[in-house]
Amino acid sequence: MEELSNRLMTDITSLGLNDGFELEIRPYSKTYFGVYNPNCDKIVLYVYEDKNCKHLYPYWNILVTFIHEIAHHIQWTDPDFVRVQGVMHNEQFYRIFNRYKERAKALMLLREVQNEKAG
């Protein structure tokens, strides 16, 4: 898990997104791929597809989930952000998420996605 965490943090750093949150990697959740907790600025990623921890999600999937949760962090730490009850993903969220996801593609950090689509 340490190797995965280091790779994720290296890739996020190359996107300029490594500030102000704690990353925790957990094995499995039947409900979530990742969660952002704004009360403690912690991002939790669930990296296994199964509760027996035999099938790790593809790296690109974990990285996209990480970018997704960081987009939540960016919103929550923006002093002008006003959360609307019941709305987790608004236009601002998607603008942030898509900008960094596209930047990750441009840096070839999501090359597994591109290879899978080509194959």
N, C-alpha and C positions, 0 to 999 in steps of 0.2 A: 504494500500500500504506500510505503514511503516513496518508492520510485514513481508511482503514478502521481502522487501528490507533487513531487518535485517537477515532473514533466508538465503538469497542469499549471503550476505557478510560473514556470519558465515561459510557457506559451501565453499566459495571461499577461505577464510582464511585457512581452513583446507587443502586446496590444495596448499597453499603458493602463492596465486595469488592476493592478495589484495592491491597491491602497485602501485601508480602512475596514477590512473585514477579516474574519478568521475562517479558514477552511477546515472542515471535518469530513472525513470520508468514512462512510458506514457501509456495511455489506449489502443489505437488502431492505426494500420496503415494497409491500404489495400495492401501495397507493401512490408513491412519489418517486420521481427520478432525482429531484432535488428540492430543497426548501431554503428560503431565506428568512431568518429571524431578525427583524429590525430592532428588537429590544436589546440584543447583544451583538448585533452586526456579525452574525455567524451564518455561513453557508454550509449546508450539509448536502453532500452528494451520495446517492445510493448507487453503487457501481456494479452490483450483480443482478442478473436477470432472475435468479432463482434463490429460494431460501437456503438451499444447500451450498450456495456459493461456488458452484462449478462453472457457471457461464458468466464471465465478465462482459458487460456491454462493450461494444466497439468503442475505441478511444474517441472517435469523432462525436459519438452520441454523448459521451460524458463531457467533452469539451463544450458542446453546444448547450447542454444543460447548465454547465458552469457559467457560460456567458449569459444565459437566461436569468440565472439567479443574481449575477452581478448587475444586470439591468435593473432588477428590483432594488438592489442596494443603492445604485446611482439615484434612482427616484427617491427613495426614502431619505437619503442624506442631502438631497437638494432642499435648501431652506424655503424655496417657493412651491414645493410639492404639496398638494392638498389631496389626500386620499378620499375617494368617494366610497362610502360603505358598500361592500359587495362587488366592487370593481377592482380586479387584480391586474388586468391587462388593458390599458387604455392606449390611445394613439401615441402619447409620449413614450410609453413603455416600448411599443413596437418600433418606434423610430430609433430608440437607443439600442435595442436588441439587434435589429437588422443592420444598423451601422457597424456594430462590432462583429457580427457574424460575417458580414461581407469583407471586413478587414481581415478576419481570420482566413477566409477563403483566398484573399489576395496574397497573403503570406504563406499560403500552402499548408496551413495548420489543419485544414479540413480535407486534406488530399484523399483520405479514405472514402469520404462521401463522393468525391469526384470520380474515383476509381470504380466504386460500386455502381454508379450511374452509367459509366461507360461500359461496364461488363455486362 
